[in-house]
Amino acid sequence: METVVTESTGSGPEPTAAAVKVQPHPWRAAGWLVLFAVLHLLGVFLYIAGYGGYLGAQLGAQGEVVDPVAVQAQIAEHVTQPGAMAGMYLAQFVLILPVLLLVSRFKGQTAAQTLGIQSFSIKQVIPWMGVLAVFLAVETTAARVFNIEQGEFMEMLAGSKHLLLALVLVFAAPLLEELVFRGYLFRAWRNTRLGFSGTLLLTSALFTLLHWGQYSLVQLSFIFTLALILGFAREKSGSVLLPMFLHLGNNLAAAVLVLYLGIL
């Protein structure tokens, strides 16, 4: 069932009757989130299966006997490399984005309206970039002062200078993740009993959970803090584009420092 509520941006006058739009049902949105999670795992599976098939075809073309154990060992080594990380995320991107755009369309409401793809005041960019700069400075300082363990994932990325992975991190990841968390889910839950605070905490927790297994608990706390900043930016601007821009800026800084300069 579709629910009819008003879009709240957290600033400015109350919306007029013309601003009343249909938006995703909260529980249905939770169901689609489960599907997104399944597609997330499916993307990893398809990439690994595809790479395994590629290795098998290579060996067959060379007239060699395909040893499943040897192929599995090569796959296990490959999936820890930057190229595999980029390939798996692109597979997830291709699977999730079309479904997200499809389920965001409603009668009388476009996917862009559901996802919050709308203009925002350029005057908001500089203050929020300042907030992001402070966050990055605190994160970097804390990592140095407290000698935070970066983990195998970050060490694998450090100094790799992998262009495709850099492009995925800077452009594809902010686009898809913001459309899901600060776009679709934020829109579905913002005007429920959760309100802004509940929606902010829930979407930020889910965003952090997405990165579970890649980072330490301390790093996950920084990711949660970043998610809170992005959620506030979504609320204050009324647009998913501002948090998307901030997310891009954060990942660009990480790509330069970690992937290209090797700074952890």
C-alpha angles and dihedrals in degrees: 000000000000119000125213116219138140126265111245119199097180093240139062129027124331113276118264125235088267089061093059108110141169113258136182117290108250096233093042088052089054089053092051088049089059089052090050088053091051091049088048090058092040090057090057091047094049093049093049092045090048092050091048090052090049092053091048092050090049092053092045092051089053091051093246126140112254109239108198092202092053091046091051090051091052091048091050090053094044097052090063092059126095092243091058091048089054093046094050093049092049089051089052091047093053092048100044106037098062091048091048092051091047097051091045093065118096136170105279093007129081126217089250091058092047093049095045095244099162139120122277134193113283087216088072094062099073097050092047092047086054090053090049091049091053091048092051091047092051092046093050093045093048091050090054099041097045095033092231114203108245097199134218095293095059092041089054091053096044112111094351092128088201105169098198092050090048091053091048092050095046101041116011098042097050091044097052099035095049093047089053102040107025092026117040101015094040090052093047096050105028096087097041127091087282090073120185096309095050093044091048093051095043097048091044092051091049091047089052091047088056088066095046113131095027099072140036121256091259091053090047088056089057090049090051090051091050089051090054090053091049091048092052090049090052092050097046097043098037087222134099089212095076095055088042089056091047091047089051090051092051093049092045090056090048092048093051096044100040108025099037107023096032092226114153 
